[in-house]
Amino acid sequence: MKNGFKKMAKLKVDLHDIYNKGHQIDRELENVIDEAVDKGIKIVEIIPGKGSGQLKKRVLRFLDRPDIKEKYDRVKKDSKNFGRIFVYFKK
């Protein structure tokens, strides 16, 4: 620990390369959410990119599924970067 701060573990998934492959997007999102739950990770950063906003909407719909929503605590859209979403898990 430096200066009394502990770095929080976080996972990151960038969807730029698979933006047009629906089944692969869902699989990547499911994998990262499950990994966070399994490893006790507190934050997942999802990068849908800026683009037209359709991929971001798809990610938010995915996160709103009841089977997924029960796994995390809250979602925050980055106010400084439209192309980034944070998913926070219960402590």
SETI-941944 format. One record per atom (N, C-alpha, C, O): residue number from 1; atom name; residue in one letter; x, y, z. Coordinates in steps of 0.05 Angstrom, whole numbers. Last residue first. Example, Ala and Ser with C-alpha at 12.3 -4.5 7.8 and 13.67 -1.06 7.14 Angstrom:
2
R resi name resn     c1     c2     c3
R    2    N    S    257    -45    142
R    2   CA    S    273    -21    143
R    2    C    S    258      1    157
R    2    O    S    268     23    161
R    1    N    A    264   -114    156
R    1   CA    A    246    -90    156
R    1    C    A    264    -66    156
R    1    O    A    285    -66    169
This chain:
91
R resi name resn     c1     c2     c3
R   91    N    K   -403   -111    -35
R   91   CA    K   -378   -115    -20
R   91    C    K   -381   -138     -1
R   91    O    K   -362   -144     14
R   90    N    K   -429   -120   -101
R   90   CA    K   -432   -118    -72
R   90    C    K   -406   -125    -57
R   90    O    K   -391   -142    -66
R   89    N    F   -399    -86   -156
R   89   CA    F   -409   -110   -143
R   89    C    F   -411   -106   -113
R   89    O    F   -396    -89   -102
R   88    N    Y   -412    -43   -211
R   88   CA    Y   -402    -46   -184
R   88    C    Y   -415    -70   -170
R   88    O    Y   -440    -74   -173
R   87    N    V   -392    -27   -274
R   87   CA    V   -410    -44   -259
R   87    C    V   -397    -50   -232
R   87    O    V   -375    -59   -231
R   86    N    F   -387     28   -317
R   86   CA    F   -376     14   -294
R   86    C    F   -398     -2   -281
R   86    O    F   -421      8   -277
R   85    N    I   -375     44   -384
R   85   CA    I   -395     37   -364
R   85    C    I   -381     22   -342
R   85    O    I   -364      5   -347
R   84    N    R   -360     89   -437
R   84   CA    R   -351     72   -415
R   84    C    R   -373     69   -394
R   84    O    R   -387     88   -387
R   83    N    G   -367    130   -475
R   83   CA    G   -362    103   -484
R   83    C    G   -353     84   -462
R   83    O    G   -338     65   -468
R   82    N    F   -369    180   -451
R   82   CA    F   -394    168   -460
R   82    C    F   -391    138   -467
R   82    O    F   -410    123   -464
R   81    N    N   -336    202   -399
R   81   CA    N   -330    187   -423
R   81    C    N   -355    171   -431
R   81    O    N   -361    150   -419
R   80    N    K   -356    228   -356
R   80   CA    K   -334    242   -371
R   80    C    K   -327    227   -397
R   80    O    K   -313    238   -414
R   79    N    S   -393    196   -333
R   79   CA    S   -402    222   -342
R   79    C    S   -381    237   -358
R   79    O    S   -387    256   -372
R   78    N    D   -403    129   -343
R   78   CA    D   -382    149   -339
R   78    C    D   -391    176   -350
R   78    O    D   -396    179   -374
R   77    N    K   -457    100   -312
R   77   CA    K   -447    109   -338
R   77    C    K   -427    131   -332
R   77    O    K   -432    150   -316
R   76    N    K   -459     48   -267
R   76   CA    K   -454     76   -270
R   76    C    K   -443     82   -298
R   76    O    K   -423     70   -306
R   75    N    V   -498      2   -232
R   75   CA    V   -485      9   -257
R   75    C    V   -482     39   -258
R   75    O    V   -500     53   -250
R   74    N    R   -495    -42   -173
R   74   CA    R   -504    -19   -188
R   74    C    R   -487    -14   -213
R   74    O    R   -465    -25   -216
R   73    N    D   -487    -97   -157
R   73   CA    D   -500    -77   -140
R   73    C    D   -511    -54   -156
R   73    O    D   -535    -46   -152
R   72    N    Y   -499   -161   -189
R   72   CA    Y   -484   -137   -183
R   72    C    Y   -501   -118   -167
R   72    O    Y   -525   -121   -164
R   71    N    K   -533   -205   -197
R   71   CA    K   -504   -210   -191
R   71    C    K   -489   -185   -183
R   71    O    K   -467   -188   -172
R   70    N    E   -582   -191   -214
R   70   CA    E   -580   -202   -187
R   70    C    E   -551   -206   -178
R   70    O    E   -545   -210   -155
R   69    N    K   -575   -178   -268
R   69   CA    K   -579   -157   -248
R   69    C    K   -575   -166   -219
R   69    O    K   -566   -151   -202
R   68    N    I   -577   -227   -293
R   68   CA    I   -551   -213   -291
R   68    C    I   -553   -192   -269
R   68    O    I   -534   -189   -253
R   67    N    D   -629   -243   -291
R   67   CA    D   -609   -262   -283
R   67    C    D   -582   -249   -280
R   67    O    D   -565   -260   -265
R   66    N    P   -657   -196   -311
R   66   CA    P   -659   -204   -283
R   66    C    P   -637   -224   -274
R   66    O    P   -628   -221   -251
R   65    N    R   -620   -150   -351
R   65   CA    R   -633   -176   -349
R   65    C    R   -634   -185   -320
R   65    O    R   -614   -183   -306
R   64    N    D   -590   -105   -352
R   64   CA    D   -617   -102   -340
R   64    C    D   -631   -129   -339
R   64    O    D   -653   -131   -327
R   63    N    L   -546   -116   -381
R   63   CA    L   -542   -113   -352
R   63    C    L   -569   -111   -337
R   63    O    L   -570   -116   -313
R   62    N    F   -569   -115   -432
R   62   CA    F   -558   -140   -421
R   62    C    F   -556   -138   -391
R   62    O    F   -564   -157   -377
R   61    N    R   -581    -61   -436
R   61   CA    R   -603    -80   -436
R   61    C    R   -593   -107   -425
R   61    O    R   -608   -120   -410
R   60    N    L   -528    -41   -436
R   60   CA    L   -546    -34   -414
R   60    C    L   -570    -53   -413
R   60    O    L   -580    -59   -391
R   59    N    V   -510    -64   -485
R   59   CA    V   -497    -71   -459
R   59    C    V   -515    -65   -436
R   59    O    V   -518    -81   -418
R   58    N    R   -544    -37   -521
R   58   CA    R   -545    -66   -519
R   58    C    R   -533    -75   -492
R   58    O    R   -544    -93   -479
R   57    N    K   -527     16   -513
R   57   CA    K   -554      8   -506
R   57    C    K   -557    -22   -503
R   57    O    K   -571    -31   -485
R   56    N    K   -475     10   -533
R   56   CA    K   -479     18   -505
R   56    C    K   -507     10   -496
R   56    O    K   -511      0   -474
R   55    N    L   -487      0   -586
R   55   CA    L   -474    -21   -571
R   55    C    L   -477    -15   -541
R   55    O    L   -481    -33   -525
R   54    N    Q   -511     49   -602
R   54   CA    Q   -526     24   -602
R   54    C    Q   -513      2   -586
R   54    O    Q   -528    -13   -572
R   53    N    G   -479     93   -606
R   53   CA    G   -493     89   -580
R   53    C    G   -509     63   -579
R   53    O    G   -519     55   -558
R   52    N    S   -448    101   -649
R   52   CA    S   -475    110   -651
R   52    C    S   -491    107   -625
R   52    O    S   -513    118   -622
R   51    N    G   -385    112   -615
R   51   CA    G   -401    105   -639
R   51    C    G   -428    117   -640
R   51    O    G   -433    140   -632
R   50    N    K   -358     97   -565
R   50   CA    K   -376    119   -568
R   50    C    K   -395    114   -592
R   50    O    K   -419    111   -588
R   49    N    G   -351     35   -528
R   49   CA    G   -342     56   -546
R   49    C    G   -364     76   -550
R   49    O    G   -387     73   -541
R   48    N    P   -359     -1   -489
R   48   CA    P   -373     -5   -514
R   48    C    P   -365     15   -535
R   48    O    P   -371     11   -559
R   47    N    I   -324    -25   -440
R   47   CA    I   -319     -5   -461
R   47    C    I   -335    -12   -486
R   47    O    I   -325    -27   -502
R   46    N    I   -334    -34   -372
R   46   CA    I   -342    -43   -399
R   46    C    I   -338    -20   -418
R   46    O    I   -348      2   -413
R   45    N    E   -304    -54   -314
R   45   CA    E   -305    -32   -333
R   45    C    E   -312    -43   -361
R   45    O    E   -297    -60   -371
R   44    N    V   -325    -76   -253
R   44   CA    V   -320    -84   -281
R   44    C    V   -324    -60   -298
R   44    O    V   -344    -46   -296
R   43    N    I   -305    -82   -185
R   43   CA    I   -313    -65   -208
R   43    C    I   -306    -78   -234
R   43    O    I   -285    -90   -238
R   42    N    K   -292   -122   -148
R   42   CA    K   -312   -102   -141
R   42    C    K   -321    -85   -164
R   42    O    K   -343    -74   -163
R   41    N    I   -284   -192   -148
R   41   CA    I   -276   -167   -159
R   41    C    I   -299   -147   -154
R   41    O    I   -322   -154   -157
R   40    N    G   -289   -245   -132
R   40   CA    G   -294   -224   -113
R   40    C    G   -285   -196   -122
R   40    O    G   -278   -179   -106
R   39    N    K   -286   -285   -169
R   39   CA    K   -261   -276   -157
R   39    C    K   -265   -253   -137
R   39    O    K   -245   -244   -125
R   38    N    D   -340   -293   -184
R   38   CA    D   -324   -316   -175
R   38    C    D   -299   -306   -160
R   38    O    D   -291   -319   -140
R   37    N    V   -355   -241   -202
R   37   CA    V   -369   -254   -180
R   37    C    V   -351   -276   -168
R   37    O    V   -348   -277   -143
R   36    N    A   -320   -235   -245
R   36   CA    A   -320   -216   -223
R   36    C    A   -333   -228   -198
R   36    O    A   -322   -225   -176
R   35    N    E   -335   -278   -278
R   35   CA    E   -308   -277   -267
R   35    C    E   -307   -258   -243
R   35    O    E   -294   -264   -223
R   34    N    D   -387   -262   -291
R   34   CA    D   -383   -287   -275
R   34    C    D   -355   -287   -263
R   34    O    D   -352   -295   -240
R   33    N    I   -375   -216   -321
R   33   CA    I   -392   -214   -298
R   33    C    I   -387   -238   -280
R   33    O    I   -384   -235   -255
R   32    N    V   -345   -239   -363
R   32   CA    V   -332   -219   -345
R   32    C    V   -348   -215   -319
R   32    O    V   -337   -212   -298
R   31    N    N   -382   -275   -387
R   31   CA    N   -357   -284   -376
R   31    C    N   -345   -264   -356
R   31    O    N   -336   -273   -335
R   30    N    E   -423   -240   -404
R   30   CA    E   -429   -261   -384
R   30    C    E   -403   -270   -371
R   30    O    E   -402   -274   -346
R   29    N    L   -394   -210   -442
R   29   CA    L   -405   -197   -419
R   29    C    L   -412   -217   -396
R   29    O    L   -406   -212   -373
R   28    N    E   -381   -251   -479
R   28   CA    E   -360   -235   -466
R   28    C    E   -370   -222   -440
R   28    O    E   -357   -223   -420
R   27    N    R   -434   -266   -495
R   27   CA    R   -416   -285   -482
R   27    C    R   -393   -271   -467
R   27    O    R   -386   -279   -445
R   26    N    D   -453   -219   -518
R   26   CA    D   -466   -230   -494
R   26    C    D   -448   -249   -480
R   26    O    D   -447   -249   -455
R   25    N    I   -416   -216   -561
R   25   CA    I   -418   -194   -542
R   25    C    I   -430   -205   -516
R   25    O    I   -419   -201   -494
R   24    N    Q   -428   -262   -590
R   24   CA    Q   -402   -260   -578
R   24    C    Q   -401   -238   -556
R   24    O    Q   -388   -240   -536
R   23    N    H   -478   -250   -610
R   23   CA    H   -475   -273   -592
R   23    C    H   -449   -272   -577
R   23    O    H   -447   -280   -554
R   22    N    G   -466   -202   -643
R   22   CA    G   -484   -203   -620
R   22    C    G   -480   -226   -600
R   22    O    G   -478   -221   -576
R   21    N    K   -420   -171   -670
R   21   CA    K   -424   -200   -666
R   21    C    K   -440   -205   -640
R   21    O    K   -429   -210   -619
R   20    N    N   -403   -120   -676
R   20   CA    N   -424   -129   -694
R   20    C    N   -429   -159   -692
R   20    O    N   -441   -171   -710
R   19    N    Y   -361   -111   -639
R   19   CA    Y   -385    -94   -638
R   19    C    Y   -408   -104   -655
R   19    O    Y   -432    -99   -649
R   18    N    I   -312   -132   -627
R   18   CA    I   -335   -151   -632
R   18    C    I   -362   -137   -633
R   18    O    I   -383   -149   -629
R   17    N    D   -275    -93   -617
R   17   CA    D   -269   -112   -638
R   17    C    D   -292   -131   -645
R   17    O    D   -292   -143   -666
R   16    N    H   -299    -63   -573
R   16   CA    H   -294    -51   -599
R   16    C    H   -291    -72   -622
R   16    O    H   -302    -69   -643
R   15    N    L   -305    -78   -521
R   15   CA    L   -322    -91   -541
R   15    C    L   -318    -80   -569
R   15    O    L   -333    -88   -588
R   14    N    D   -266    -94   -468
R   14   CA    D   -268    -75   -490
R   14    C    D   -283    -89   -513
R   14    O    D   -273   -109   -523
R   13    N    V   -268   -100   -400
R   13   CA    V   -274   -114   -425
R   13    C    V   -280    -92   -446
R   13    O    V   -296    -74   -442
R   12    N    K   -235   -109   -338
R   12   CA    K   -242    -91   -361
R   12    C    K   -247   -108   -385
R   12    O    K   -233   -127   -391
R   11    N    L   -237   -111   -267
R   11   CA    L   -236   -124   -293
R   11    C    L   -245   -105   -314
R   11    O    L   -261    -86   -309
R   10    N    K   -200    -92   -210
R   10   CA    K   -220    -86   -229
R   10    C    K   -216   -103   -254
R   10    O    K   -193   -108   -262
R    9    N    A   -182    -81   -142
R    9   CA    A   -181    -98   -166
R    9    C    A   -205    -92   -184
R    9    O    A   -227    -88   -174
R    8    N    M   -157    -20   -117
R    8   CA    M   -180    -39   -119
R    8    C    M   -178    -55   -145
R    8    O    M   -172    -44   -166
R    7    N    K   -102     -7    -78
R    7   CA    K   -113     -7   -105
R    7    C    K   -134    -29   -107
R    7    O    K   -130    -52    -99
R    6    N    K   -105     28    -19
R    6   CA    K   -103      2    -30
R    6    C    K   -115      3    -58
R    6    O    K   -138     12    -61
R    5    N    F    -68     80     11
R    5   CA    F    -90     72     -7
R    5    C    F    -84     45    -19
R    5    O    F    -62     38    -28
R    4    N    G    -25     97     41
R    4   CA    G    -49     88     55
R    4    C    G    -72     80     37
R    4    O    G    -93     74     47
R    3    N    N     18    107      7
R    3   CA    N      3    130     18
R    3    C    N    -23    121     31
R    3    O    N    -42    137     32
R    2    N    K     11     42    -17
R    2   CA    K     26     67    -19
R    2    C    K      8     90    -10
R    2    O    K    -15     92    -18
R    1    N    M     17    -24      0
R    1   CA    M      0      0      0
R    1    C    M     17     25      0
R    1    O    M     36     27     16
